[in-house]
Amino acid sequence: MKLDLFKKEWLDIVFEGRNKSYGAYDLRKTNGSTTLRALLVGAVIFSIAVATPKIAELFSNLGGDDEVALDTKITTVKLPPKEKPKENLPPPPPPPPKVDQVKFVKPEVAKTEEVTEEPPKVEDIKDKNLGKEDIKGDPNADLTVEPPGDGPKQVEVVEEDNTLFNSAGVEVKPEYPGGIEKFYKYVQNNFEQPEDEGFPGGRLIVSFVVEKDGSLTDIKVRDIGYGTKAAAEKLLRKCPRWTPAEQNGKKVRCSYTLPILLQSNSE
């Protein structure tokens, strides 16, 4: 049995025993009409696209007369008549008169003749009262000539810099003569140890300010009792002068803190 593929009989054979309500059966059944409809629609769109330039050109030719007429109207506009010059106008004012100008000549200084005056003669001043009395000087007086001076001198007032520096940030730290070991040797030999047998010993924290001349001021002691504070203050007041601190090559005031260890009396 031969099948004609251009007819729809083959669809029934292919979809025999299958679900014909499935979309594939309908698509194949209406395939011919769908293809023909798409071909017609495409031909119409193509024809419109080709004919659009021709239609636009036709409309532009129809409107050409209006443009010509419009140009004609614009070119035939009449200009307003020229105004006639007004009559009986006053004449223009005359030009200002010319002023004669003289060229400036640089003046030259002329030399004057030298004038010499002759001294008065004795006869001319004979009858004139030039002085009522003669004043004589002391021939025995001492002749003294003082040397020239420089005038009054201005005294420059220099304000003293009393800025207080910390020993941790100063360029040259203050120092006890001979070093810190010498200082602790001085403490060991001169500190007045408490005589109480129950003195447990401990550590004192002393702080003071080393002045520019090396003396110690503003002495402060964090003591441990038993009169150690008074003994430490007395020791530091009698302490020899320190070498002062320096900042930028100048002596400055500087604060200093250090510990002092004390032994107990029971040892």
Disulfide bonds with the S-S distance in Angstrom:
none
